[in-house]
Amino acid sequence: MGHNRLSSRRAGGMTSSGMAENLQFIIQKLDSIRAFKRADISTLENIFNELKIPDMWQELKSDVEKIVYLPHSIPSILRLIKIATTLKMLFPLCLMAIIFSIIIKMGFFRMPNDLIFSILLVFPVIIMGAFVITDLMIRQQIVRYETNHPDLHQQEKTRIKKVVEELLKRLKKAIREDGLILDECEICLYFNDYKGIQTKLTSTEKSLGLFKKKYDTYIVTPH
């Protein structure tokens, strides 16, 4: 891959204006939302504001929220989300238990019996293990729901696609202003149906076996 490939926004290596990396970041995130991937809406909103295009975000926000918050509208998944949230709230206690068990092991504090020490060791394993299992179950049910409803939120995804195409135009302009070569500025996307791109490589992203779902991914450049 060319040395001028745009890096992740959080990986450093900003161009002179920083606009190209910001545009690349939101293009990738909006594209991933079309594939029902998780995203932080507040981060997207902040970057739209940094790019001085808040109006574009306001027009798009409700569509993004409908897709991102889809799991909260499915009762069976919502129950699992509540369980996962509760388990995550116990993470500080898990950390305290681990630290306390280390202190005991190092001999700084004596426990009246070994049972309490065993509980301190087992408690974090149970809580974190339960969280991981619950999170996997949430992802599995989301994948199953998507598979059973292939046309879900089609209108919202179409509107997101149009915004991505507009952002690609802005990215192309920003890349040229930064003195980079278009063919060497690569972006990884889940869809290649946008105007203004050239597909250089197609591959398959395999989810964990539990999900039994594969995503095609595309390395593209603005064109």
C-alpha positions as CSV (number, residue, x, y, z in Angstrom):
1,M,0.0,0.0,0.0
2,G,1.2,3.5,-0.8
3,H,2.9,5.5,1.9
4,N,0.4,8.3,1.5
5,R,-2.5,6.2,2.6
6,L,-4.7,8.1,5.1
7,S,-4.3,6.9,8.6
8,S,-7.0,6.4,11.2
9,R,-7.9,9.7,12.9
10,R,-6.7,8.4,16.2
11,A,-3.4,7.0,14.8
12,G,-1.7,10.4,14.5
13,G,0.0,11.6,11.3
14,M,-2.4,14.5,10.7
15,T,-2.1,16.3,7.4
16,S,-1.5,20.0,7.3
17,S,-5.2,20.8,7.7
18,G,-6.4,17.7,9.4
19,M,-9.5,17.8,7.3
20,A,-8.6,14.7,5.2
21,E,-8.2,12.5,8.3
22,N,-11.5,13.8,9.8
23,L,-13.3,13.2,6.6
24,Q,-11.9,9.7,6.2
25,F,-12.9,8.9,9.8
26,I,-16.5,9.9,9.4
27,I,-16.8,8.2,6.0
28,Q,-15.6,4.9,7.4
29,K,-17.9,5.3,10.5
30,L,-21.0,6.1,8.4
31,D,-20.2,3.3,6.0
32,S,-19.9,0.9,9.0
33,I,-23.2,2.1,10.4
34,R,-24.8,1.0,7.1
35,A,-23.4,-2.5,8.0
36,F,-25.0,-2.2,11.5
37,K,-21.6,-1.8,13.2
38,R,-21.4,0.0,16.5
39,A,-20.5,3.7,16.6
40,D,-20.2,6.6,19.0
41,I,-22.7,9.2,17.9
42,S,-21.2,12.0,20.1
43,T,-17.8,11.5,18.4
44,L,-19.4,11.7,14.9
45,E,-21.2,14.9,15.9
46,N,-18.0,16.5,17.2
47,I,-16.2,15.8,14.0
48,F,-19.0,17.2,11.9
49,N,-18.8,20.3,14.0
50,E,-15.0,20.4,13.6
51,L,-15.4,20.2,9.8
52,K,-17.9,23.1,10.1
53,I,-20.8,21.1,8.5
54,P,-23.2,20.8,11.5
55,D,-26.2,21.2,9.2
56,M,-25.2,18.0,7.4
57,W,-25.1,16.2,10.7
58,Q,-28.5,17.5,11.8
59,E,-30.1,16.2,8.6
60,L,-28.4,12.8,9.2
61,K,-28.6,12.4,12.9
62,S,-32.0,10.8,13.2
63,D,-31.2,8.2,10.5
64,V,-27.9,7.3,12.3
65,E,-29.7,7.1,15.7
66,K,-32.4,4.7,14.3
67,I,-29.7,2.3,13.1
68,V,-27.3,2.6,16.0
69,Y,-30.0,2.3,18.6
70,L,-31.7,-0.6,16.8
71,P,-30.8,-3.1,19.5
72,H,-32.7,-1.0,22.1
73,S,-35.9,-1.5,20.1
74,I,-35.8,-5.3,20.2
75,P,-37.1,-6.6,23.6
76,S,-35.0,-9.7,23.8
77,I,-31.8,-7.8,23.0
78,L,-32.7,-4.9,25.3
79,R,-32.9,-7.3,28.3
80,L,-29.4,-8.6,27.5
81,I,-28.2,-5.0,27.2
82,K,-29.5,-4.2,30.7
83,I,-27.7,-7.3,32.1
84,A,-24.5,-6.3,30.3
85,T,-24.8,-2.8,31.7
86,T,-25.3,-4.0,35.2
87,L,-22.3,-6.4,34.9
88,K,-20.1,-3.5,33.6
89,M,-21.1,-1.4,36.6
90,L,-19.5,-4.1,38.8
91,F,-16.1,-3.8,37.0
92,P,-14.7,-1.3,39.6
93,L,-15.5,-3.9,42.3
94,C,-13.7,-6.5,40.2
95,L,-10.6,-4.3,40.1
96,M,-10.7,-3.7,43.8
97,A,-11.0,-7.5,44.4
98,I,-8.0,-8.1,42.2
99,I,-5.9,-5.4,43.9
100,F,-7.0,-6.7,47.4
101,S,-6.1,-10.3,46.5
102,I,-2.6,-9.1,45.4
103,I,-2.1,-7.3,48.6
104,I,-3.1,-10.4,50.6
105,K,-0.8,-12.6,48.4
106,M,2.1,-10.3,49.0
107,G,1.6,-10.7,52.8
108,F,0.6,-7.1,53.6
109,F,-2.7,-8.3,55.0
110,R,-3.8,-11.6,56.6
111,M,-7.3,-13.0,56.0
112,P,-9.1,-15.0,58.7
113,N,-9.6,-17.9,56.3
114,D,-8.9,-18.9,52.7
115,L,-12.5,-18.8,51.7
116,I,-12.6,-15.0,51.5
117,F,-9.3,-15.0,49.5
118,S,-10.8,-17.5,47.0
119,I,-14.0,-15.4,46.7
120,L,-11.8,-12.3,45.8
121,L,-10.1,-14.3,43.1
122,V,-13.3,-15.9,41.7
123,F,-15.6,-12.9,41.8
124,P,-13.8,-10.9,39.0
125,V,-13.6,-14.0,36.8
126,I,-17.3,-14.7,37.1
127,I,-18.4,-11.1,36.5
128,M,-16.1,-10.5,33.5
129,G,-16.8,-13.9,32.1
130,A,-20.6,-13.3,32.4
131,F,-20.1,-9.9,30.7
132,V,-18.2,-11.4,27.7
133,I,-20.8,-14.1,27.3
134,T,-23.7,-11.6,27.4
135,D,-22.0,-9.3,25.0
136,L,-21.5,-12.2,22.6
137,M,-25.2,-13.1,22.9
138,I,-26.2,-9.5,22.1
139,R,-24.0,-9.5,19.0
140,Q,-25.4,-12.9,17.9
141,Q,-29.0,-11.8,18.3
142,I,-28.3,-8.6,16.3
143,V,-26.7,-10.6,13.5
144,R,-29.7,-13.0,13.5
145,Y,-32.1,-10.0,13.4
146,E,-30.3,-8.4,10.5
147,T,-30.2,-11.6,8.6
148,N,-34.0,-12.1,9.0
149,H,-34.7,-8.4,8.0
150,P,-32.4,-7.6,5.1
151,D,-34.3,-4.5,4.1
152,L,-34.3,-3.0,7.6
153,H,-33.9,0.8,7.7
154,Q,-33.3,0.8,3.9
155,Q,-34.4,4.5,3.6
156,E,-32.1,5.6,6.4
157,K,-29.1,3.7,4.8
158,T,-29.8,5.2,1.4
159,R,-29.7,8.7,2.9
160,I,-26.5,7.9,4.7
161,K,-25.0,6.7,1.4
162,K,-25.8,10.0,-0.2
163,V,-24.0,11.9,2.6
164,V,-21.0,9.6,2.3
165,E,-20.9,10.4,-1.4
166,E,-20.9,14.1,-0.6
167,L,-18.1,13.6,2.0
168,L,-16.1,11.7,-0.6
169,K,-16.2,14.8,-2.8
170,R,-14.9,16.9,0.1
171,L,-12.2,14.3,0.9
172,K,-11.0,14.3,-2.7
173,K,-10.6,18.1,-2.6
174,A,-8.9,17.9,0.8
175,I,-6.4,15.3,-0.4
176,R,-5.4,17.4,-3.3
177,E,-5.0,20.5,-1.1
178,D,-2.7,18.4,1.1
179,G,-0.6,17.5,-1.9
180,L,-1.3,13.8,-1.7
181,I,-1.9,11.4,-4.5
182,L,-5.5,10.1,-4.8
183,D,-4.6,6.6,-5.8
184,E,-2.4,6.2,-2.7
185,C,-5.0,7.4,-0.3
186,E,-6.8,4.2,0.6
187,I,-10.0,3.7,2.7
188,C,-11.4,0.4,4.0
189,L,-15.2,0.2,3.5
190,Y,-18.0,-2.3,3.9
191,F,-19.8,-1.1,0.7
192,N,-18.4,-0.1,-2.7
193,D,-21.6,1.3,-4.2
194,Y,-20.6,4.9,-3.8
195,K,-20.1,7.3,-6.6
196,G,-16.6,8.8,-6.7
197,I,-14.6,5.7,-5.6
198,Q,-12.4,3.1,-7.2
199,T,-12.2,-0.3,-5.7
200,K,-8.6,-1.6,-5.4
201,L,-9.1,-4.8,-3.3
202,T,-12.0,-6.9,-2.1
203,S,-11.7,-9.3,0.8
204,T,-13.9,-11.0,3.4
205,E,-14.1,-10.0,7.0
206,K,-15.0,-13.1,9.1
207,S,-16.9,-12.5,12.3
208,L,-16.4,-14.9,15.2
209,G,-17.7,-18.3,14.5
210,L,-20.5,-17.8,17.0
211,F,-22.1,-15.2,14.6
212,K,-21.8,-17.2,11.4
213,K,-21.8,-14.0,9.3
214,K,-19.2,-12.6,6.9
215,Y,-18.8,-9.1,5.6
216,D,-17.2,-8.2,2.3
217,T,-14.7,-5.3,2.8
218,Y,-13.3,-3.1,0.1
219,I,-10.1,-1.1,-0.1
220,V,-11.0,2.0,-2.2
221,T,-9.6,5.3,-3.2
222,P,-11.4,8.6,-4.1
223,H,-11.8,8.8,-7.8
